[in-house]
Amino acid sequence: MSELIMSVIEVKNLKKYFGSTKAVDGVSFSVEKGEIFGFLGPNGAGKTTAIRCMMDFIRPDSGRISILGKDAQSQSVALKAKIGYLVSGIYLNDYWTGLDHIKFVEQIRGKSKIVRDLVKEFSYNPRIKVRSLSTGNKQKLGLILALMNEPEILILDEPTAGLDPILQNSVYRITRDFQKKGCTVFMSSHNLPEVEKICDRVAIIKDGKMADVEKISNLKDKKMHNVAVYFNGPVDADKFKLKGVEIVEQMPDGVNFKVKGDINPIFDELAKHSVKNVEISGATLEEIFLEFYQKEK
């Protein structure tokens, strides 16, 4: 791939309607080479529809998608050879074993150097027919098939669905290992701690529209802070009814605040009081996410 291609995935003004339903409505984002990019939203937000457009399984009504500098529709066959894809609610042949699926992929993409390691990592038995597998074991097989040929790009739709916490951590570790080798990872999720833990940047999608695209650290830092202030004497909490400041809890010796946006005004007010201690923590991604989803209610 040419080093001149900075955005491995670029989506511009993507729209997809199903009848009168706007599944994806003007979505735009770009994914840089070598990053783990989270696509965050609840079920029905438009994540899977956008991914299916990226994979050319369905065609958008308007907008443009390019992957590795190539049009995702007109050159989709060539692009799929460079992508490892995990579909949400994976579809497999019930009468095949996992080994049958692995051999089938190897016939198309060549012998895998890491499939044995993946099978071991996920504690997966490839000799059992799919119809006898649990949902979690089907997810393991789907991940193995997506990862086994060490693709240039990974597109993972809800990759840890149905997996226990130990195997979820295996997915995180393997994903980071792929990133270290230069792989670009695009993963959708409604698991907020998961995205916060593993992703470099996140796009938040709401009702088919983009709510924000930001680095995880920047998103938390600039949007909200939790501030607990302990005073040396009684204080009227109403003094802190400032723009962007919400009084969460009045305590005998202090106040808990949620601060949205600029944190400096609350410190200007605190300077007028006898303060014993101040504790500041960045908002969790879950708090930020809920904030986006409550804005228009």
N, C-alpha and C positions, 0 to 999 in steps of 0.2 A: 504494500500500500504506500502511496506517495506520502511523504512527510508533510506536504503542503495541505493535506486534508486535516484540518483541525477538529471539525465537528464530524464525528463518526456517524451520528444520527442527527438529522435535522428535519423537524416537522414545522410546517408553516401554514397557519390558518386552516387547519384540518376540520372539515365538517362532514358528518355522516348522520343522515336522518333515516328513521324507519317509519314510513308514513308521516304522521305529524309529530312524531317523537324526535326530539333533537338529542341523539345519543352522544354525539361529540359536536361541540358548537364553537368553532374558531380556536382550536387548541394549537399553540405554538411552543416549541422548546427545542433545545439542542443538547446533545450529549457529547462530551469531549472524549478524546482517545484516552483509554486507560482508567476512566473513572467508574465508580459504582453509582448509578443514578437511580434514585427511587421515584416511583410513580405512585402517589399516595391518594387514596380515596376509598370510601365505603363501597359495598356492592351496589351496582347500579349507577356509579358516578361516571362511567364511560371508559374505564381503564382497558378492559378487555376489547372493546370495540376499537379503540385506538391502536392497540397492539395487533389486532387482526388486519387492520388497514396497513400497518407497517410491514406485516408479513405477506401482504397481497392475497389474503384469504377472502377479503371483501374489499370492494372498491369504494373510496370516499366519494362524496357528492362534489366536493371541491377541496382545494388546498393541495399542498405538495409535500411529499416525503422523499428524502434522499438518505441513502445509507452508503457509507464509504464513497461518497461523491457520485453515486449512481442513483438513477430514478428507481424508486422501490416498486413501481408497477411494471414499467417496460423492461427492466432488467432483473426481475424478481428471481428467476431461475438461477442465474449466476450468483446472486446475493445469498440465496438460501444455502449454498455450499459453504459459505463463510460464517453462518449463524447456527448456534445451538439454541434450540427453542423448546421451552416447556410450556405447554398449553394448560390453562386452568381447567380442572376437571378432565384430566388426561384421557384420551381415547386410545385403547389398546385392543389387540385381538385376543378375545377371551380364550380361544383354543390353542394359542401359542404359549410357550413358556417364556420367561424372561430371556433365556439364552437364545430362543428363536428370534426374538426382537433384536437382540444384540447382533446376531449373525446377519440379519437382514440389513441393519444399518451399516455394518462393515462391508457388505456387498456393494452398497451405494457409495460409501465414503472412504473405504479402505480400512485396513486393520488398525485397531486401537491399541496404543501403547499403555494406556492407563486404565482400561476397563476392569482388570482384575483388582487393581487398587481401589477403584470406586466401589466395586461389589463388596470388598472387605470393609471399607470405610462405613458403608451404609448397613452393614450386617444383613445383606440381602441374599436370599437363596434363589439363584436364577433358573433352577430346574423345576420350579412349581408353575403350573399353568395359571394364567392371569385370572381366570374365573374363580380361582380359589384364594386369591390374594385379598388382603384387607385394603382399605383405602390408603392407609399409610404406606403399605408395601408397593402399591401401584404408583404412588408418588415417588418412592425411591427409584423404581424402574424408570419413570419418566425423567428424573434427574440424571440418572446414569446415561440414558440415551442422548440427553442434551449435552452432557459434558464430555462424553467418551472420545470424541475426535478433536478435543482441544481447539474449539472454534475461535475465530478472531473476535466475534461478538457473541455474548450470551443475552438472550431475551427470555426472561423468566416471569411467568404470570403466576403470582402467589406461590412461590417455590417451597415454602415450608408448611403449606396446608396439610393437615393430617399427620404431621410428624411430632414426636415427643420432643421435649426441650433438649435432650442430649443430641438427637439427630438434627434438630434445628441448628445447634451450635456447630455440628459437622458441616452443614450447608454454608454457614457463615465462614468457617475456616477455609473450606474448599474455594468458595467465591473469592476470598482475599488472595488465596494462592494463585488463582487464575489471573486476578488483577495484577499481581506481581510479575506475571509472565507477559504482561502487555494486553491482556484481554479487556475489552470494554463490556461492562455489565449493565443491563437495563432490567430492573425488576419492579414489578407492581406488587403492591401490598396494601392491606388495611391494618396490618400489624404495626402499630406505631412505635413501640419500643424496638422492634426489629429494624425498621428504617433508621431510627436514631442511632442504633448500634453499628450498622454496617455501611450506610450510604455516605458518599461525599456530598452529594447535592440531592435535593428533592423537589419534585413538581407536585403541587397539591391541586387535585382536580375536584371540582364541585359542580354537580348537575351538568356535566359535559363541558364545563368551562374551566379555564385555568384560574386558580385563586392566587398562586404565587409560585415562583421558581427561585430557589435560593440555596446557598450552602447551608448545611445543617447548623453549623456553628453560628453563622450570621443570622439565620432565621430566628434562632432562639435568643440570640443576644439583642437583636434590635427590636423584637416584637414585645416581649414581656419579661418582667422580673418579679420574683416573689421576695418581698422585703419584710423581715421581722425586726421591729425596733423595741428595745427595752429602755425604759426611762428611770431616772432616779426619783421621780415623784409623779403625782397624778397629772395627766395630760388630757385635754379635750380632743378627742379624735376628729371632731368636726373641723379642726384647724387644717387637717390634711385632705379636705375635700377639694382636690386640685384636678385639673384636666388630665385625664388618663390614669388617675389614681383611684383604685377601688379599695374600700376598707373591708377586708375579709373577716377579721375577727378582732374584737376588743378584749384584751386580757387585763388582769389586775395590774400588771406592771409594764404593759406594752400594747402594741398594735401590730397585726399582720396586714400587709398591703399587697395588692397586685398592681403593678405599674406597667402600663402600656406605653410604648414609645420612649421618649426622653426621660431618663431617670433623675436628671439634675434638679428639677423643681422641688422634688420631695426632700432633697438634701439641703436646699436653700431654706426650707421650712424647718427642718431638723436642727439647723444651726442656731435657731432661736430658743431651743429647749436643752435641758440637761439630759443628755443621752448616756446610758450606761453601756449599751452594746447594740450593734447592728449586724444582722445576718442577711446576706443577699444570695439568692440562688437563681440561676437562669430557669426560665419556664421549660417544662418538659415539652417534647414535641406533641404529646397528647393534648396538653393545655392549649398550645398554639393551634392545633388542628380543630379542636372544639370551638375555639374563638372564631376561626374562619367560617365554621358551619353555623354559628349562632348569629353572625353579623346581620343577616337579612331576615331573621325571625322576629 
